[in-house]
């Protein structure tokens, strides 16, 4: 990935629609391209994890990095709150959804750091990381924008990541179900999850 020198404002840029406007439901408005697909990553203990590891369950996937100052914590908090609310209402339904955080910054996000980070948002959240090639492959599969940004005058190790801020809901078959934009509320996310867990449309 390229290392760019932008101002601090650009460092927090969120590209929510890098390719086409996101529909409210992928099943209602089919994309002219595939989003998602096979991946090979590792969990926080270094054990291999693939997309097949989650078959039969829904996945809520968010791409980000642990050094993210605000965008990532905000979206992961929404995910955790939505799942907590769903569990209070229907524990069996909530158990069918796996929250997944995939780091776009494997250089700094070690397994230990990922474990501690995701635990702040939900006890079942899974943190995944890969090497450079694996990270590039999974971000391309999900059509994620992710690029290093170095604020003016900052140390080279203090880079930030400009990245898309979309939460993906993948079905038990591994196919895209729908997308949640950055401004989704926990209440909205919970309502959409309930609908799809019950087998309804959009």
Secondary structure, DSSP 8 states (H G I E B T S, - for coil): --EE---HHHHT-B-S-SSS---S-TTTS--SS------EEE-TTS-EEEGGGGTTSEEEEEEE-TT-SSHHHHHHHHHHHHHHHHHHH-HHHHTTEEEEEEES-TTT--HHHHHHHHTTT-TT-EEEB--HHHHHHHHHHTT--EEEE--TT--GGG-EEEE---EEEE-TTS-EEEEE-TT--HHHHHHHHHHHHTT---
